[in-house]
Structure formats: C-alpha cells, structure tokens
Amino acid sequence: MPGTGGGVGAVLPGGLTEVSYSTNSANALIHLYRAEVGKMTSYRQRLDMTTNWSVVTTAGLASFALGDVNNSHATFLFAMFMNFFFLRLEARRFRSYEIAHHRVRIMERFFYPAMLGENVDPGWHQLLLAELARPRSPMSRSDAMGWRLSRNYLWIYAAVLLAWLAKLDLDQPKGWVLEFPDALSLADIGSFPGWLVFLAVAVFYAYLIGLAYRAARTYPLEEG
C-alpha cells in the first residue's frame, strides 16, 4: 500500500505490487476495465447485426430465386458473394472485439485476483502496458474469418448451397434423370459452362472450410 516503500511496482506481501494497491492506479484500471467491457458489448452487438444482415439477405434472395421458375439460379451465387462481403466485414469487427477482450482477460486474470489476495505474477502489468502502447488484434484477418465461419456463416453457406441445388432440380421437368456429365449443364450461366460454375463453387466452399479449420488450430478461443 502507499507508504510501504520500495517504489512503484515494488512486490508486496502475497505477491502483489504497489501498482495493484495504489488507489489512483486501481481506479484507473477499474475505469479501463469498464471501458473495455463496454467496447466488447458494443462490438458484440455489431457482430450480431452483421450476421442478421446476412440471414435477411440470404432469405430474401432465396425467396426471390425459388419463387419463380424463370428466376435464374445465379441469384444463389450472388448470395454467396454477399455473404462473403458480410463475413469480411464481420471479421474486421471481430478483430476489434478481440483487442478489447484480450485486455479484459489480462485484468481478470491478474488485476482482480491480486486485489482479492491471490498471489500473481508481479510483472503482469507489463502485459497490459504492451497492449496499450501498441494496440493490435491478437488474431489475423483469416483467423477472424475462420472463427465467424465456424460459429455462424458455414451454416448460412450450407443453406445457400442446398437451396441452390434445389433450384437446379426444381427448374427441370418432372421425371428427368440425373446423369453425369450432362447434369453439369444445369448450372450454365450465359456463356459460362455449368462444369466451370460447379468447379468454382466447390473451390470456394473448400476455401471456406479450410479457413474455419485453420482458425481452430492457430487461434483457439477460450470458450471452445
């Protein structure tokens, strides 16, 4: 506590530092904690908002495409593109969310246990100082995209894929027989052959699955 000597940051009984016990420092950290939690809450709402945009857009485009046999199946390819746009936007917001989340976890792991009498690393505040000195997301853009994919967007993309295949089937007369490779022509779009469209969709979905798998290995979230 103040007046015990040893200078700022000196180790006190129980493994605490004078910085942890200083009234001004404690108040500053408490206000910082509240600000970072507020920032997390704000970005959490923004993340949910982006996901809602994706769901509403997908539902609207699917209703349009399936509502009339004359509407092109390319509508679902446009839905895939729009969802990718929303995914990138949400990944950027998720990276900002993780900056605040990382700072909050540092304080929850060290500051509050120290205030409650837990023996913690006396140099913990250097972690927080480093975060404040050079604000940066602890995760890459690809990891952020991968995590949002695994939590929400892979389900949306699965629905778009199933609806696209259903559209290709519903556009055919009753009694038609699926035969390869002629069935690939169902996905023709103007001068683009169907096999090329199927190949592009397959590569795109493989890329999405790869992003989700890589994120789970390179940046595991605490909540599992």
N, C-alpha and C positions, 0 to 999 in steps of 0.2 A: 504494500500500500504506500501512498505518498508519505515521505518522511522516513522510509526504512533504509534509504541509502542505496548505493550501488549503481545509480544512474538509470536512465530509461532502458528498458529491456532486460534489466537485471533479473536473474532467476530467483524467485521467492520460494518459500517452503511449499512443498506439494507439486513442484514443477511448474508453477505459474510464473508469468513475467510481470514486471511492473506496468508494462503497457496494458496488460489484461486488467489490472486493478485500478489504473488511473481513471478517475471519474470522467474527465474530458474525453479520453480515448475510448472508454466504454460507451459513452453517449454517442460519440461519432460512429462507432461500429454498429451500435443498435440502429441508428438512423440509416446507415448504409445498408444494413440488413433489410430494414423495412422498404427502402427504395428498390433494392434488387428483387425482393419478393413481389412488390408492386409491378415492376417491369416484367417479371415472369408471368404474372397474372394477365397483364396486357397482351403479351405475345402469345400466351396460351389461347386467349380469345381470338387473336388474329389468325392463329393456326387453324382453329375450328372454323373460322369464317371462310378461309380459303378452301377447306375441304367441302364445306357446304356449297360453295360456288361450283366446285367440280361435280358434286352429286346432282345439283339442279340442272347444270348444263348437260350432263350426260342423260338425265331423264328426259329433258326437253328434246334433245337430238334423237334419242331412241324413239320417242313417241312420234316424232315427225317422220322418221325413216320407216317405221313399221305401220304407220297409219294409212299409207297409200302404196300400192304395188308399184306405182310409177316413180316413186321417190328412190333416188339412187342409193345403193349400199355404201357409196363413198361417204355418206354422212357419218358413218361409224368411223371411218378413217380420220375424218375431221375431228370427231370426238376424241380419238386417241391423241391427236395433236394438241387439242385444247387442254386435255388432262395433263399432258406433259408440260405445257405452259404453267398451269396451276401448280404442278409439282415443283418446278424450278422456283416459282415464287414462294411456295411454302418452305422449301429447303432454305432459302435465304432467311426467312423469318425464324426458322428452327435454329439456325446457327446463332442468330442474335439471342434467342431464348436460352441457348446453352451457355452463352457468356455469363448471363445473369445466374443461371442455375449453378454453374461452376463456382462462382463467388459465394453463393448462398451455402453450398455444400462445404466450402472451406470454413466458413464461420460456424456452421452447425457441427462440423467435425472437431473444431479446435476451440473457438472462442467461447461458446456456451458451455461445453464441458469444463473448460477452465474456470469459468465463473461459478460453476456448481461444485468445484472442488476436485475435478478429475485431473489426474497427472497427465499432461500433454506435452508434446514437443515444444520447448520454449522458443524455437525459431519459426513457429507456424505462421507468424505474421508476415514473414518474408514471401510466403506463397501468395498472400493477398496483395502485398505491395507489388509483386511482379505482375499480377493480373491487372492492377490499377495503372501501372506505369505503361504497359503495352497491351491495351485491350485487343484481344483477338479470340476468335472462336476456337475452342479446343477440338473441333471436328472440321473436316474438309467438306466442300460442297457435295462431292459424290457420296460421302458418308451420310450427310444430311438427307440427300435424296433417297438413299437406300433405306434409311430408317422410316421416313414418311411413306415410302413404298410398302414396307413390310407391315406398317401399322394400318394404313388406310388404302393406298392407291392400288395395290395389287388386287384387292377385292373389286375396286371400281373397274380396273382394266380387265379383270376376268369377266365381269358382267358385260362390258362392251364387246369383248371377243365372242362370248356366247350369243349376244344379240346380233352381232354381225353375221355369224354363221347361220343363225336362224333366218335372218333376212335373205341370205343367199338361197336358202332352202325354200322359203315361202314364195319367192319370186318364180319358182319353177311350177309347171303344170302338175296336177296330181298324177301319180303313177310313174313319175320319172325315176330312173335308176341311176344311182351314183356309180360312176365308172371313171377310173383314172386311166390316162391323164386328161381325158376330155372334161372332167368335172372342174379342172382348174380354170377353165374358160368362164366359169360363173363369176369370177372376180374381175373380169375385164373392165377397164375404165378407159373409154375412148380408145386411143392408140396404144395404151399400156396393156400388155398381155396379163391374163389372170395369174399365171405362174410367177410373174415378177412381183405382183401385188402380194401374193401369199408369201413369197420369199422375204419381202420387205417387212411384212407383219411378223413373221417368225423371228427374223433377226432382231427386230425392235423388242419383242417380248423376251427374247433371250438376254438382251442387254439389260432390261428392267430387272429380271430375276437375278442376273449377275450383280447388279448394284445392291439389291437387298441382301444377298448372301455375303458380299464383301463387307458391307456395313456392320453386319452382325459379328464378323470376325475382327475387324480393325478398330471398331469403336463400340464396345458393348455398353449399353445403358444400364444404370444401376437397377432400374425396376424390372429388368429382364425382358 
